[in-house]
């Protein structure tokens, strides 16, 4: 046995002698070269989770997971699950837009309700403000329990307006769940049928599905049951949910719905990184702690690469604020790739090809301070490698930012970036 030590030198866990980091293999050519395995194959997934995840983040073992890219892969799987539903459907989304994709999902949900499935839909009122009320009323008439999260009301103050439900959760029959960055809208439909935004979704089967359903029901009860009902439920011991389903695979997942716990998971994994930190962020206005962690990792020799929007973001103001971070990050040795094929909306990260996260959490102020978010976090070599390969493939459709060229950008751009950086906490 030997001691496994963290970046700070403290003893974290005792591991078998054979469970040690291995030397990286020769890197292959490409925009973001591959690296060899960081840990020897004998290291257990539980031990990797103990190393890369904070101690308070408990993982649920026995899940089967599939990485789905964009609406092209995610929507057919989600619709198929809805059409096969026999007992319950829980859908929570920031955007439920009444376009072609919204109509398709609405029809599938209504048909499920009409055959006796218990269907609950929670959409954010601000995120779905362009949607037709008649659409949702039509769903209600067909048996779908569909409700808006915090409808627009200035009388309740700005904090009520800012605190939005940004989660994306679909749970069917308590046996299969989907979470990630994809909403219900044609933005994620394939090119020619929609806008083809770039995003990721994780399909989950196993005990972690139960945790996602718990998060949905907690928000539902908080919003739509009065205080007396909630008190009675607590006295009775709460609402009984179905027990977690049987194990379906070998992936351990932590389902995080606290904004600070997700942020802490990012920091902890980056601080423990040994070989690579790859982050795809549709919206990137990091706080000082995250910037410091990324720079420290790069200075230790870790490959740190960021995949960000490249001039086609749906929030151009936020994109200018992001570029205010380019110079200090690149000066520390961090590589920045700008996505060139439309809008990047992904919120994913992978460290050492082992730790990874997929969810709704953006690395910017609204997600950290206000929004309701949810992320799935794992430490699994197979899934981590798949997410890493996806990142490296995406870099082939990017333009890498050159620091020398970036420093010669027009003076007006520098001025805009500095002003927006000053107001970064309210963007």
N, C-alpha and C positions, 0 to 999 in steps of 0.2 A: 504493500500500500504506500501511497505518497500523497502529499497535500497538494490540492489544486488552489492556486492563489489568484486573486483578482488583480485588477490594474492598480489598486491602492496598496497591494501587498498583504492584505488581510486574508486569513485562512477562510475559505468558503465551504469546502467539502473534501472529504477524503475519498480518493478514487483508486481503482486498481492501477498497478504500475503500467499495464499495457494501454490504459486510457489516457493517452497523451497527445498533444498537438503534433502533427506531422509536418514535415517540410513541404512547402508549396512546390508543385510541379512547374515545369517551364510554361510560361504563358503563351497562348496562341495569339496570332496577329488579329487586329480588329480594333474598332473604336474603343471598346472596353474589354480588354483581354480577359480570358478566363483564368482561374487559378485552380490549383489542386485542392484536395480535401484538407480542411483545417484540423480535423480530429480524426483519429484512427477509427476504423469501422466498428470496433468493439465497444465504443462508448455508448451507453444506453441513452435513450431519449429522455428518460427522467432526469438523468444527471445533466444532460445538456440544458434542460429546462431550468434546473437549479442554478446553472451557471449564467444563463442569458436573461432569465426573468427575475424580477425582484421577489423576495421570499413571500410577500403577501399575495402574490399572484398565483393562485392555485390552478393547476391544469387538470382538465377532465380527460382521462385517457380513453382510448378505444374508438376514435372517430375516423370515418372515411371522408376524405376531402378531395374536391376537384377544383382546380383553378379555371375559371371561365373568363375569356377575354371579350370585352365589349358586349353590347347588346346582341351581336350576331350569335354568340354562344349562350349568353345568359338568358335572353328572352324565351327561346324555345324550351329550355329546361324548366324555367319558371312556369310557363304556361302549361307544360305537360304535367307538372306536379299539381297545379290547380285543377286541371281536368281529371286527374286521378283521385282527387281528395274525396274522402268518405265521411270524415267527422268534423274537421275544423280547418279554417284558414285564417291566419293572422298576417295582415300586411300593414307595414308602417313605412312611410316614404315621405321625403321632403317635397318632391314634385310629383303630382299626379295630374298630368296635362291631358286635356281633352282633345288630343290629336289622334292620328291613326293608331298609334301604339296604345294610348289610353283607352280608346274604344275597344281594341282587341282584348286588353286585360279586363275592362269593365264587363264585356260580354261573357268572358270565362268565369269571372267572379259571380255574376248574376245567375248563370246556368248552374254553378255549384250550389248557390243558395236555394235555387228552385228544386234541386234534388235532395234537399234536406241537410246540406252541410252548413255548419255554424260559421258564418263569414263576418269577420270584423276588419274594417279598413280605417286606418288613421293617417290622414295626410296633413301636412303643414299648411295653414291658411295663407301665409305669406309666400311660401315657395310655390304654391299652386294658385296664386291670385288671378292668373289669366284663365283659369278653367271655368267652364260654364256650370252654374249652380243647377241648371236643369239636368245635367248629366248625372250629378250625384243624387238628385232627387229621384231620377229614374232608377238608379241602383237601389235606393231605399224601398221603392215601391215593389221591387222584385225580390226583396228579402235580405239585402246586404245591409249590415249595420255599419254605415260609413259616416265618419265624423271628422270635423276640422280641428286641428290643434291650434288653440289660441287665435281665434279670429281677430282681425285688425281692430284695435280700439285704443285711441289716444287717451281716453279717460283713465285707463289703467296704468299709464306712464310708459316711459321709453324702455324701462327694463323689461316690461311685459312684451313689448314689441321686439326687442333684441333677442330674447331667450326663445329660440326656435327649436323645433324637433327636426334635426338633421339626419336622423337614423334612416337606414335602409335595411329592413328586415322582412323576410317572407318565411313563415313557418307553416307547414302543411301537415296535418294529422299528428303533430308532435314527433314526426319521424324524419323529416327532411327540412332543411333551412337554407336560406340564401342570405348573404350579407356582403356588403362592399360599397362601391360608390355609385352604382347605377340606379337611377330613379325610373319612374314610369313615364316615359316621354320619347318622342321620335328623335330627340337629340342623340340617343344611343343606338338608333336603328342604323343598318348598314348604308353606306354611301349610295345614293340614288333613291333610297326609301326614307332617308333621314339625314342627319348631320354627321353621323359616324364619329361621335366623341370617343376618345380613348379612355378605357376604364377597366377595372377588374372586379370580379365577384367570386366569392368562395361558396361552393356548394358543400353542405355538411350533412352527414348522416351519423348518428350516434348520440352519446350523452350530452354533448354541447348544444344540441338542438333544444333541449329542455331549458338551458340557461337563456337562450335567445327568446324563447317564448315567455319566460319569466320577466324579462326586461320589457317586452311588449305589454304584458298584462299589468305590470306595475305602473307604466305610463298611462294606460287606459283608465285604471282605477283612480289614479291621482287626478286626472282631468275630468272624469265624468261621473264620479260617485261623490255624494255630499259627505261632509265631515262625520255626520252621525252614522252613516253606513260604514265608513272606514273604521270608526271606533268599534262598532259592533263586530266587524270582521276581526279586528285585533283581539277582542275579548274571546271570540270563538276560536282563535288560533289561526286566523287567516284563511284564505281560499285555497283549497286543496287542488293541486295540479297533478296531472298524470305523472307517474314516476319516470325518471330518465329511461330512455330506451336502451336496448341491448347494445353491446359494443359491435361496431361495424368495420373497424379498421385499427390502425396502430398509431394514429396521430393524436398527440396530446394538445388540447386547446384551452386557452384562458379567454373567456369572454369578458371584456372590459367595457363598462358603460359610464365610468367616472372619467371626466375630462382629465383630471390630474393623474389618475392611474395610467391612462394611455400615454400622456406626456412623460410620466416617470418610466414607463416601459421603453419608450424611445431612448431616453437618456441612459438608462441602465445598459441596454444592449450596445449602444454606441461606445460607451465607456469600456465595455468588455470586449469590443471587437479586436480581432487579431489579424485579419487579412483584408476584409472588404466591408464597406458600408454603401449600399446602393439605395437611393431614395427617389421615388417618383411622386411628385407633389404638384397637383394642379394649381394649388394656391400656396405660396411659400413666403411668409413674412415671419420668420422665426424669432423667438425671444433670445435673450442674451445667453441663457444656459444652454440652449440647443446649439447656438453658434459656437460657443466655447467648446462643447463636446465634439463637434465636427472638426474644428480646427485642431484640437488636441489629438484626435484620432489620426488625422493626416500627418501631424508632426511625428507621431509614433511610427510612421511608415505604412499605415493602413491605407488601402485604396478607397478614397471617398469620392463618389460620383453622384451628382444630382441631375435628375431628369425633370425639366421645368417647361412651362409654356414658352413658345417662341414667336410672339407677335400676333397670335390668333386667339388669345384668351377671351372668354366671355366677360371678364372683368379687367379691361385694359389698365384701369387706374391701379389696381392691385399688382399688375404685372410690372408697372414702372416702379412701384415700391419694392418689389422683389429685386430689381436690378441694382438697387442701392446696396445690396449685400454682396454683389458679385466681386468687387475688387478685394475686400478683406478675405473672402472665402478662397478665391483663386490664388491670392498671394500666399495663402497657407498651404497650397498644393492640392486644393479640391478642384475636381473637374466638373464643368457644368455643360450639360447638353440641352439644347432647346428643341422641343418637339415641333416638327414642320408640317405634319399632316392634320391640320385642323386643331381642335381643342383637346388638350390633355386634362382629364378630370380625375385621374387615378390618385389614390391615397394609400400607397403601398411602400413597404421598405423591406429589405432583406440584409442581414448581417452575417458574414462568413458563410453564406450559402446554407445557413441552419436556422437562425432566428428570423422570423418574418411576421408581418402584420398586414391585414387587409381590413378595410372598414370605411367609415364615413368621416373620420377625424382628419381635418386639414391642419397643416402646420402654420397656423395664423391665429390672430387674436380672437375671432368670433368662436372658433372651435374650443380654444383654451379657456375662455372666460364666460361664454354664454350658452352655446348650443348643447342640446341633448345629442350625444354621440354614442356609437358602439363600434368596437374593433375586435376582431378575432386575432389572437396572438399565439404563435406556436414556436416550438424548437424542434424541427424535424428535418433531417438531411434531404429526404426525397422531395418534400414539398418546398423546402427552401431552395433546392437546386432548380426546381421548376420555375419558381418565381424569379430567381436570379437569371436563368436563361431567357425568360420573357423580357426582363429589363435590358439585357445585352442585345437582344433582337431589336427592341425598340430604339436603341441608340443608333441603329443603322438608318433610321428615318429622322435623324436629328442633325443639327448643326452644332458642333462643339464651339463654345465661346473661347476665343483667343484673347488673353489678357492684354497683350500689346495693342491689338485692334480695338478692344473695348475701351481702353484708356483714351483713344482718339475720337470717341463719340462726340457729337455736337454739344456745345456748351448749354443749350436750352434743355437737352435731355438730362444733363447732370443737375441742372437747377431743379427740374421737375422731380427727379429722384430724391434730392435732398429734402425738398418740401414734404413729399409724401412719406419719407422716412421719419420726419419729425412727427407726423400724424399717424404713424403706423399702428398705434394702439387703438385707434378709433375707426380704422378702415374696415 
